[in-house]
Amino acid sequence: QVQLQQWGAGLLKPSGTLSLSCSVHGGSFSEYFWTWIRQAPGQGLEWIGEINPDGSTNYNPSLKSRATISLDTSEKSFSLNLNSVAAADTAVYFCARSPTWTDTRGHYSAYFDRWGQGSLVIVSS
Amino acid sequence: ETVMTQSPVTLSASPGERATLSCRASQSVSSNLAWYQQKPGQAPRLLIYSASSRATGIPARFSGSRSGTEFTLTISSLQSEDFAVYYCQQYNNWPRTFGQGTKVEIK
């Protein structure tokens, strides 16, 4: 049974850096994309970005280059750093696993079939 | 960015009724569309991928379909555990985007 377990600081001051990690228990680590998604209070879901098994990343342009996702293959974990946080970054952050789909041009992330439990991050002075 | 528009925002229905949820993409996403169910305080759960394939363990009362850039999630007979918020998500274009959600509530 695949489980994603996430952890990190829950209360930050404005202009600080959000740091979250997600460890993967069970299943393959090298055959999937690994993703971060967030949900502001009472709002919908926002894709933050992803990292593929080779370490290549894609990010949501709405975050204006503040996000960095990294991979630790030996520990079967991945992490999110988000700098210069503000109150608008207050949200529940989820890590998730994404299977790949393939066409003639390459491999891409697909839907999200396994999710972490979510981490509430509050940005407040 | 591919905008996903879900309708209705809220659907009020009784147990046993059929529920039809819609999702429209602002540009082509092919069949690279998924549906999720989310209950309060929980992570979303994958229901449907590739527009019409049920995820592992999902009951047959959930089905998905596609017509061009219009997608539909149908729950054939609502059970008490189905009252939740449903999101569509496209994975054809970057950034990956979700619809704003449809809340299915008890009438």
Boltz contact constraints between the chains, C-beta under 6 A:
constraints:
  - contact:
      token1: [A, 44]
      token2: [B, 98]
      max_distance: 6.0
  - contact:
      token1: [A, 44]
      token2: [B, 100]
      max_distance: 6.0
  - contact:
      token1: [A, 44]
      token2: [B, 101]
      max_distance: 6.0
  - contact:
      token1: [A, 45]
      token2: [B, 87]
      max_distance: 6.0
  - contact:
      token1: [A, 45]
      token2: [B, 98]
      max_distance: 6.0
  - contact:
      token1: [A, 47]
      token2: [B, 95]
      max_distance: 6.0
  - contact:
      token1: [A, 47]
      token2: [B, 96]
      max_distance: 6.0
  - contact:
      token1: [A, 58]
      token2: [B, 94]
      max_distance: 6.0
  - contact:
      token1: [A, 60]
      token2: [B, 95]
      max_distance: 6.0
  - contact:
      token1: [A, 94]
      token2: [B, 43]
      max_distance: 6.0
  - contact:
      token1: [A, 110]
      token2: [B, 91]
      max_distance: 6.0
  - contact:
      token1: [A, 111]
      token2: [B, 34]
      max_distance: 6.0
  - contact:
      token1: [A, 111]
      token2: [B, 46]
      max_distance: 6.0
  - contact:
      token1: [A, 111]
      token2: [B, 49]
      max_distance: 6.0
  - contact:
      token1: [A, 111]
      token2: [B, 91]
      max_distance: 6.0
  - contact:
      token1: [A, 113]
      token2: [B, 46]
      max_distance: 6.0
  - contact:
      token1: [A, 115]
      token2: [B, 43]
      max_distance: 6.0
  - contact:
      token1: [A, 118]
      token2: [B, 43]
      max_distance: 6.0
